[in-house]
Amino acid sequence: MRDAYHEELDSIGDGLVEMARLVGSAMGRATTALLDADLALAESVIAADEKVDALHHELEDRAINLLARQQPVATDLRIVVTSLRMSADLERSGDLARHVAKLARLRYPESAVPADLHPIVLEMGQLAQRLVAKAGQVIASKDVDAALELERDDDAMDELHRQLFSHLLDDRWRHGIETAVDVTLCGRYYERFADHAVSVAKRVVFLVTGEHADEFVPDAEK
């Protein structure tokens, strides 16, 4: 009976890894749709978000059932509760990828992003994919050191976000208010996506150590 219980715990972790894979793929495809003004691709990203939502609800149901049936304590309780929160982070990440795709659809047949900003947005999209892929690896490996690295990795996204805003605030901006709003929203979507990847990694630190990531001190630094 306990073996089946721990298999169920492991399967929740597997589901979280799959969610990370799905939302990373969604953000990559949404970025392509945005920059290439690819309506069909944008629509496919929007439709595919239902799969992420369904997986989120499935994991939520399984976690709640485990809480009710097994009444886990100590580390097992941390796994269940933290998994619920990670699932919510990843579901929100999927929503943000869908928002990027909706922005692409809204401005079709034009690109919502001016050509001179394509390199920055492309880099933001690629970085978002790398961050959530690393979050997925951290979920699977329970690697605390790698989890702590993710917050530092996120600094690169913050820098790209600042670069995007520097263009918006430049006196030479000639793309109009509507495009400025689109670019502002776009930048915010990528920044928040990265924040959710960091949040997932922090939750893994808590899951493994019982300490919050902001307060955790690695053994090498004690």
Disulfide bonds with the S-S distance in Angstrom:
none
